Amino acid sequence: MAEETIAGKVSLVLIDQKILKHLAKLARIDLTPQEEEKLLKDLEEILEYVRELRAVDTTGVPPMNGGMDLRNVFRLDQERRGTNQGQGMDAFPEGHDGYLQVPAVFE
């Protein structure tokens, strides 16, 4: 397995044909030679982008676990009385025990 070294630290793994074949086997996918060639090129482009991101100085930037600082906007669950359950039953062709009955979808 070929590894790239930056400033004495082991960095991203370089993906070659052997590693790609192993990954394809683990994923249980068959690749044609043309697909292998395209996938190797695509993966190298992705890794190059990650290398660029690793070069960005993030000193003093607090870690985030998402893209935005959002809070939960859902309301609390509360018991509600007086729902309209059962209304409209008289306008529906068939009903049973308070439920609307429709024709079967599956045989």
Secondary structure, 3 states (H helix, E strand, C coil): CEEEEECCEEEEEECCHHHHHHHHHHCCCCCCHHHHHHHHHHHHHHHHHHHHHHCCCCCCCCCCCCCCCCCCCCCCCCCCCCCCCCCCHHHCCCEECCEECCCCCCC
